[in-house]
């Protein structure tokens, strides 16, 4: 049985699409249920290129976002997310073949990454660039912890440290002032 509708159509209630047996009851407005990797939603343009995106579930293993035949994003059971990999080994796993994998850009010129231990009494760190008030000024790259900049590197390569500098092994080849 095939259904083809030309024009507007309305389904009142839930609609199940896929190869599931007729005894299955849809539990959402649009419920896609098929075995294997056939449970997918495809969005495709109709121009001469016919580019498409598939959103599919693979036997309870993961949710994949595929561009044409290439998997771009993977959401694994347990919460790991992969960009450029179908086997993410951490909460966010980014894989690729170029050196520009992640770009953080802010519209106000200040771009940061914030690291938090997530435990009571833990230490939070911030790594960033662009703060005019940070040691080293605007454009500096800095490590910030608590209420102070711990390390700042200017665009000229000058470094400012808060605290002592020590070496476990080796020597300094240039003077430190």
MIPADREN-540021 format. One record per residue (C-alpha): x, y, z; residue in three letters. Coordinates in steps of 0.02 Angstrom, whole numbers, plus 32768, in hexadecimal, padded with zeros to 4 digits. Example, Ala and Ser with C-alpha at 12.3 -4.5 7.8 and 13.67 -1.06 7.14 Angstrom:
2
82677F1F8186ALA 82AC7FCB8165SER 
***
This chain:
177
800080008000UNK 804A80A67FCBUNK 800881507FF5UNK 802681E77F87UNK 7FD6828D7FB3UNK 7FD683227F3EUNK 7FA983C17F9AUNK 7F9083E88051UNK 7F6D835A80CAUNK 7F4A83528182UNK 7F5C82BE81F5UNK 7EFE82CF8297UNK 7F548265831BUNK 7FFC820E8312UNK 804981C78272UNK 80C08133826CUNK 8134812081D7UNK 81AA808F81B6UNK 81AD7FD281AFUNK 816B7FB0825FUNK 80DB7F35826CUNK 802A7F76826BUNK 80187F498322UNK 808E7FD88352UNK 80388076838EUNK 808581208366UNK 80B481818403UNK 80E2822883B4UNK 809B829B832EUNK 8113824A82B1UNK 815B81A482EAUNK 81DE8150827BUNK 81FC809982A5UNK 825F801D823DUNK 82E07F97825CUNK 839C7FAD8244UNK 83D0805381FBUNK 832C806F81A0UNK 82E080DD8228UNK 8310818081D7UNK 82CD822981AAUNK 830F82738108UNK 830B832A80D9UNK 833983478023UNK 833783DC7FB0UNK 82E983CA7F04UNK 8364842B7E9AUNK 83E083DB7E22UNK 845983AE7EB0UNK 83D983527F1CUNK 844283657FB9UNK 83F7830E8050UNK 840A82F7810BUNK 83D882588165UNK 83AF824E821DUNK 83B38197824EUNK 83BB812082E1UNK 8428808682CFUNK 83DC7FF78335UNK 83E1805A83D7UNK 849B807C83C3UNK 849881358394UNK 843F81C3833EUNK 849C81FA82A2UNK 84908299823BUNK 84CF826E818DUNK 84F082E880FFUNK 84D682808063UNK 853A81E3808EUNK 85B28235810CUNK 858C822F81C7UNK 85A682DE820CUNK 856582D082C0UNK 85498238832FUNK 84E9823283D3UNK 85178190842CUNK 84B7813984B7UNK 84F7817D855CUNK 8507822F851CUNK 85AB823584BBUNK 85A682A58421UNK 861A8291838CUNK 863C830F8304UNK 869E82BE8277UNK 869D821582D0UNK 861A818E82E7UNK 8670814C8385UNK 867E81DD83FFUNK 86E381AC8499UNK 86B882458503UNK 862682BC851FUNK 866383228489UNK 86DA82D0840DUNK 870E83338373UNK 877382DC82ECUNK 87B2831A8245UNK 8846832281D1UNK 886C83DB81D8UNK 88BB84478260UNK 882484BA8272UNK 87AB844782CEUNK 875F84C38348UNK 8743857C8338UNK 870085E883C5UNK 86D08695838DUNK 8676871D83ECUNK 861F87B383A2UNK 86688823842BUNK 871E87EF8410UNK 872B878884AFUNK 873086CB8496UNK 87458655852AUNK 873E85A1855EUNK 870785848611UNK 874184E9866DUNK 86E884B6870DUNK 870C8422877DUNK 8652841B87A7UNK 867183EF885CUNK 865D845788F9UNK 870184AE891FUNK 874784818875UNK 87AC84F7880AUNK 8768854E8770UNK 87D9858A86E5UNK 87BA85FA8650UNK 882485FF85B3UNK 880686888536UNK 8837871D84D0UNK 880287CF84B0UNK 87E6881D855CUNK 882C88CE855DUNK 883688C8861CUNK 889488228622UNK 894F88208642UNK 899B88388596UNK 8905889E855AUNK 8890888584C7UNK 88C687F88454UNK 8927879E84DCUNK 890F86E684FCUNK 88F686C285B3UNK 88D48643863BUNK 8863868986C2UNK 883886368768UNK 87D0867D87F4UNK 87E0873987E9UNK 888987478796UNK 88E7872986F5UNK 896886A18715UNK 89BE86A7866AUNK 89AC872185DAUNK 8A05871C8532UNK 89FF87B884C6UNK 89FA87BC8408UNK 8AB487ED8410UNK 8ADA874B846DUNK 8AFA879A8516UNK 8ABC873485A9UNK 8A81876E8653UNK 8A7886F186E2UNK 8A2287048789UNK 8A8886A48808UNK 8B2B86458803UNK 8B7785ED876EUNK 8BD2854B878FUNK 8C2184C48726UNK 8C25840E875DUNK 8CAE83E286E1UNK 8D0D843D865AUNK 8D4884F0864BUNK 8D078596860EUNK 8D5E85CC856FUNK 8D2E8685857BUNK 8D2C8700860AUNK 8C8A87118669UNK 8C6287BE86A6UNK 
***
